[in-house]
Amino acid sequence: MHKTLIALSLALTATAFAATPNDTLVIQQSADYPTLDPVMSYDTGSGQYVENIYETLVAYKGNSVRTLEPLLATKWTQANGGKTWTFTLRKNVKFHSGNTMTCNDAAYSFRRALVVNNPDSWTWFISESLLGTASNAKDDKSVTWAKISGAVSCNSAGQLVFKLPKADPAFLAKLAYAGSGIVDQKQAAKLGEWDGKEATWKKWIGKDLNDSALSKAPSGTGAYQLVRRDANATLLRAFDGYWGGKPKIQNVIVQKVPELATRLEALKRGDADFVEIGPRPNLQQLQGAQNVTILDNLPNNTASALFMNQKISDKRVLGSGKLDGKGIPANFFADVNVRRAFSYAFDYGRYIKEVQQGKGMQRTMALPDIFPGYNEKGRKYTFDTKQATASFKKAFGGQVWKNGFVLTARYRAGNDAQQTAMEILKRNIEALNPKFKVNIEGKQWSEMLEDSRTGKEAMIAIAWSPDYADPDNFMYTYYSSQGYYHSRLNYTDKQVDTWLDQARSTTDAKKRDALYAKVGNRAFDTAPFILQPAGVAFTVYNNRVKGISKATYNPMLSFSGAGTSGTFWKDLSKQ
């Protein structure tokens, strides 16, 4: 091991590392990450490593979320009405193990994703495309080995071939997801992972691979390979055999530093190049720091909302369970007038001013405005106490206004933005009628996720970050009765479902845009949730780091967001 690398390794348990050399990138974050196995990588913490250790067939071009370019694939073609995709793969590409990448490795990688398809993994959406179901073979008996091996294979020319049961307009974007990186089959089998054979595939169905052998010893084609990982830090070094050339950053250290103040001081001193900043108000603590650059007005690719559950399953949340001023019935939010009243009662402008410090915008739909399909002319709610009052007086035949209610709303404990949103809503609702009471509570994230998944929560604050840059990933998630968030909302609209299914089945961009515009306008009428204003993104870094600009920042990378670069590590340098 290189002498510099040895010295850096000795510093892994430190919370700061002063005078970092020009070939070393130091990142400080608040928490650890679950996995380095691509199949299980479904969080931004894991994603920033996976996208630099592994590589996908295609990648987003520059700062675009609409244009994809070749990466491990050099070209591709469509046939059979968009149901057959053929990819020509890059030659002379080496894995970190020294093995040469072949089409068999690519086919194995996707088959492994389809075989495992753990419920906590991203693989549901690639399975949906290739097998016609989001479930694995244990939950859906239609998933067979013949179906999996037929969906992805290699032809006689060594090209990778995908065969879809029906055209999927989002398929190419799904292939850019970091978790679909190509895995070294020989190395995986050597480590005791699935060998890729029919005889053994059933043993791996639905298996939790967060702590897999491949997670501990990853072998990808990316510019960086793992050197060491412990509870406090992860060290990576540039891969000498990388096909794309030698990066200027040779070493990357990611340290776990829970305290925000410690991270910010490390950034100011130059001990760290990037640190997890948190929400925009924390920027005030960096004002006047000479060694720090703040790049502002960057695109936001998330959507946040206050969910109103129309079928609350936990009696403990309901109080009396009646409209008697002491609780709410389980179907409280099933009345559209209640949902409209709450939507009119939220002060969107105040949220932008107080939480986003004036750097925010109200969207017309639960879709990033930088994504295709966004309708900037759509209708949106405004803070209007007269409209809120009128809607409450209509709700449940006038019983809500006459008797009042007690509602418990929850947010992620420690999330100041969500807490403030709830406080704004509480203040405005209670000001309308002295019989209205909204109790807000912080709750541990894991508990709130699980309870809301089973419909126990009445109202929660929640957000969605995209898996792939296609409107379906947001629109279906938020609005469909079959979408990921349905159990937390229990919102069903047959017309919306029809439009969303139609948008999934056509590759005509104009038709899809028109369908999504209809969904957005219909959602204004039905008010399934309170769509929160979208904040303007920013990134903060040490002045020595080069290669960061609005032209390079891509919000689809896991290594993006407040305090990071929105680029691959290999594209950065220091001076």
RAWO-V349514 format. One line per field, one symbol per residue. burial: + if it has 9 or more other C-alpha atoms within 8 Angstrom, else -. A space follows every 10 residues. Layout:
BEGIN
burial=???
END
This chain:
BEGIN
burial=----++--+- -+----+--+ -+++++++++ -+-+++++++ ++--++++++ ++++++++++ +-+-+--+-+ ++++-+-+-- -+++++++++ --++++--+- +-++++++++ ++++++++-- ++++++++++ +++++++--+ --+---+++- ++++---+++ +++++++++- +-++++++++ +++++-+++- --++++---+ +--+++--++ +++++--+++ ++++++--+- -++++++++- -+---+++++ +++++++--+ --++-+++++ +++++++--- -++--+---- ++--+--+-+ ++++++++++ +++++-++++ ++++++++++ ++++++++++ ++++++++-- +++-+++-++ +++++++++- +++++--+-+ -++-+-++++ +++++--+++ +-++++++++ +++----+++ ++++++-+++ -++-++++++ +++----+-- ++++++++++ ++---+-+++ ++++++++++ +-+-++++++ +----++-++ -++++++--- ++++++++++ ++++-+++++ ++++++++++ ++--++-+-- -+++++++++ ++++++++-- ++++-
END
